[in-house]
Amino acid sequence: MKFRPLHDRVVVKRLDSDEKSAGGIIIPDTAQEKPMEGKVIAVGPGARGDDGKINKLDVKKGDRILFGKWSGTEVKIDGDDLLIMKESDIMGILD
């Protein structure tokens, strides 16, 4: 990828959700909820604090994260559907 986010922004790829319900019913794409779990593809250098120093981000490339349902801006880069969001939109890192 030739995209580098600025400041405290993070590029995230949504992880696919299950296409079947617990009972085995196949759910069509139009009825599925968008997953709130993703993988960090790229991170910015960090936010600049009041003192002028750059504070590094807590997330790094490759982390699996949880984020809010309506978080981020959807973009298409190199044919991939991605999200660009601020680090503050991320709820946590999955280990």
C-alpha positions in Angstrom: 0.0 0.0 0.0 1.3 3.5 -0.8 -0.9 5.3 1.7 0.5 6.7 5.0 -2.0 8.2 7.5 -1.1 11.4 9.2 -1.1 12.3 12.9 -3.2 10.0 15.1 -5.1 8.3 12.3 -5.2 4.5 11.7 -6.0 2.5 8.5 -8.1 -0.5 9.4 -9.4 -3.5 7.3 -12.7 -4.9 8.6 -12.5 -8.7 9.4 -15.3 -10.7 7.8 -18.2 -11.7 9.9 -19.9 -15.1 9.8 -22.3 -15.6 6.9 -24.4 -18.1 8.8 -26.5 -17.6 11.9 -26.1 -19.9 14.9 -29.0 -22.0 13.6 -27.2 -22.5 10.2 -29.3 -20.0 8.2 -27.2 -18.2 5.5 -27.5 -14.4 5.9 -27.3 -12.4 2.7 -24.8 -9.5 2.5 -27.5 -6.9 2.5 -28.9 -8.1 5.9 -25.5 -8.6 7.6 -24.3 -6.0 10.1 -20.9 -4.6 9.4 -18.2 -6.1 11.7 -16.8 -4.0 14.4 -13.5 -5.9 14.4 -10.6 -5.2 12.2 -6.9 -5.4 11.5 -4.6 -2.4 11.6 -3.0 -1.9 8.2 -1.1 1.3 8.8 -0.7 3.9 11.6 0.3 7.6 11.6 3.3 8.9 13.6 1.2 10.1 16.5 -0.6 13.2 17.8 1.3 16.3 18.6 0.9 17.3 22.3 0.6 20.8 23.8 4.3 20.7 24.4 5.0 20.2 20.7 6.3 16.6 21.1 4.7 13.7 19.1 2.9 11.1 21.3 3.2 7.7 19.7 0.0 5.6 19.2 -0.8 2.6 21.4 -1.8 0.5 18.3 0.6 -0.9 15.7 0.4 -2.5 12.3 -1.1 -6.0 12.6 -3.1 -5.5 15.8 -6.7 -6.9 15.9 -8.9 -4.2 17.2 -12.5 -3.4 18.2 -14.1 -0.1 17.1 -17.4 1.6 17.2 -20.2 0.7 14.7 -20.1 4.1 12.9 -16.4 4.8 13.4 -14.1 6.0 10.6 -14.4 7.0 7.0 -14.8 4.3 4.4 -12.3 4.5 1.5 -11.1 2.2 -1.3 -7.3 1.9 -1.7 -5.7 -0.5 -4.2 -9.1 -2.2 -4.6 -9.5 -2.9 -0.8 -12.3 -1.5 1.2 -10.7 0.1 4.3 -11.5 2.5 7.1 -9.5 5.5 8.2 -10.2 6.5 11.8 -8.6 8.3 14.7 -7.0 6.2 17.4 -9.6 7.6 19.9 -12.3 5.7 17.9 -10.7 2.4 18.8 -12.1 0.7 21.8 -9.4 -1.9 22.4 -6.9 -4.4 21.1 -7.7 -8.1 20.9 -4.9 -10.4 22.1 
